[in-house]
Amino acid sequence: MPPEPKAARQPAAPVKKSVRVRDVPAVTRSIAILRLLGRTNQAMGVKAIADELGLVPSTCLHILRVLVSEELVKLEPGTKHYALGSGMISLARSVLKGGSFAQLAQPGLDRLASAYGVTAMGVEVTPKQTVVVLALSKSDQPFRVHTDVGSQFSSLVSATGRLIAAYSGENWTLLRKKFGAIEWDKAPSFAQWKKEVEETRVRGWSVDRDNFMSGITVVAVPIFEPSGRLMHTLVAVGLSSQLHATATSQLAAAMQREARSVADLLLDRH
């Protein structure tokens, strides 16, 4: 039986400083409009957008005109409806190129997917503790996970959620409250989940077996900023029937090696 993978070297917990964020209505409303259009599968009219977001229609129209001028939103002349524009693609491409995390992580994700028959993902943990898929590699196995680059998930879900809980520095009272909002296929008890979070701190990687999705095992390893904040994770998703305990341990060890390589490359970039 192979040895357990070594725990990732954990930096000291970061000292959190309070930063006052001033409300800038024009910016927050613009972002809300972009997010709404990103969630919908069809173009929307001014009134529908304004009603959904609680905006004054005239204000909504002025913001949309600016977004159209910047090509972040497009106007469909025949219907007077709005949808995301091609400028969003340029912005997204800028995020994913030029020595970005996605570019640096992709070769390792490809190796993991090929060697272990899993879907491998490079994930960013945002300051608001949501997770966003930035890079993705799928194996040639018939098994597939329905996720894409840009997919976003709520805090504490699945294996990455256990990492966030382990390294966030939040107390158990707050974590229990957040735990209650998680959607599972087969929810663990809070006591079991707490035990798994504590195990994650010790060994440096996390696993979700059949909780998030029945029949699916998810493994995640952390990548920290020099400051100590959990910034990214590498995630592997596979069939529980294929990822027994020994295979999961081997996969986690390989993921930790890839994570260390990515962390070193990110450090060299700075």
Secondary structure, 3 states (H helix, E strand, C coil): CCCCCCCCCCCCCCCCCCCCCCCCHHHHHHHHHHHHHHHCCCCECHHHHHHHHCCCHHHHHHHHHHHHHCCCEEEECCCCEEEECCHHHHHHHHHHCCCCHHHHHHHHHHHHHHHHCCEEEEEEECCCCCEEEEEEECCCCCCCCCCCCCCEECCCCHHHHHHHHHHCCCCHHHHHHHHCCCCCCCCCCHHHHHHHHHHHHHHCCEEEECCCCCCEEEEEEEEECCCCCEEEEEEEEEECCCCCHHHHHHHHHHHHHHHHHHHHHHHHHC
